[in-house]
Structure formats: structure tokens, C-alpha cells
Amino acid sequence: MKSALEVARSTGAEVSQWRRRYEDGWAHDLDALADLIRPATRLLYLNQPHNPTGTLMARPVFEHVIELARAHGLVVFSDEVYRELEHDPAGRLPPACDLYERAVSLGSISKSYGLPGLRIGWIATRDSVLRDAVSTLSTDGAESRMRAARVVCARSLLVSRA
Ligand SMILES: Cc1ncc(COP(=O)(O)O)c(C=O)c1O
């Protein structure tokens, strides 16, 4: 997603893009990804299902990407806000945080549940350092309780609609 690249660049990060090519049948070229990883590389950003194409990696490809990240000690930031809107649900991938201890999976109710106005999202990770770093950004007290209440309301709404 273009704005994700811009956000990273705005922090001063140097960003390389892993591009797929028509000539390769739009395949995910794992050698090309490996070539992009440099000693200074810290994080791999993935967006699946991809906005705007809806593209998903095949599961073995996704697992290979995770192994590459693990081998280089990279954090994987996996933007999964379009989860559950896969063109083919059979191709749904597991959350990256289930596969990799240094992955952060991002979710939101704004896309899959059509509730952008509630501004509710979450991250899931098994990395306590990353989790603690992000939790210091969130709001304490009444505001967070209000948000939690909104999540419960939104869930109930969805369950009763189903
Ligand atoms: C890939 C991707 N990630 C994250 C977001 C942000 O989602 P939200 O509407 O929950 O802020 C968007 C919004 O368009 C998106 O396309």
C-alpha cells in the first residue's frame, strides 16, 4: 500500500519495494526478496489480502517469506485489515503472528465488517517488547474502556446480524 511506504519513509527509513512482474506471471519472486535484504534491514511489511489487488501469497510462499525473516531476525509487520474479504476464502492465510514470534499482525473492523467510523483496530504479537512499545501509545482510562465497550457492541451487532 503506497501510504504505508510513505509512513515508513517519513520516519527516515530507507524503503525497498518487493515488486512482482508481469513477465514472471506476477509470481512472488523469493530470490528477489532475499536480494533486497541488507544488513541494515529491520522490518518486512506485508499487506495481505493486498489493497487494491486482493492478492494473497500461496501458503508455502508465505511460509518461505516468514522463514527468510526469521533467518535475518526481521520483524514482520503484517497488515491483515482485509482478512475475511479474500476472493477465495480457501486461500486465507494464517495470521503472521501465529507463524512467527517476531510478527505483528494488524487487524481492523473498518474493512471486513464495514465499520470504519468506529476507528477500532488491533495488533497481535507474541513479542512482548514490541507489544509494550505499542501499548504505551494507546490511551489509558475512560477512552480505552469506551473503545473496549465499542468493540463488544460491534461484535454483538455482527453476531445478531449473522
Ligand atoms: C492496507 C490497509 N491497511 C490499513 C488501513 C487503515 O485502515 P483503517 O480504516 O482501519 O484505519 C487501510 C485503509 O485503507 C488499508 O488499505
The ligand as an ORCA input file, in Angstrom:
! r2SCAN-3c Opt
* xyz 0 1
  C      -3.928     -1.949      3.663
  C      -4.541     -1.013      4.640
  N      -4.127     -1.031      5.923
  C      -4.672     -0.215      6.851
  C      -5.654      0.690      6.506
  C      -6.236      1.558      7.580
  O      -7.488      1.042      7.911
  P      -8.494      1.806      8.902
  O      -9.608      2.286      8.054
  O      -8.941      0.765      9.875
  O      -7.752      2.920      9.540
  C      -6.089      0.774      5.189
  C      -7.131      1.738      4.816
  O      -7.424      1.941      3.661
  C      -5.540     -0.116      4.232
  O      -5.930     -0.101      2.956
*
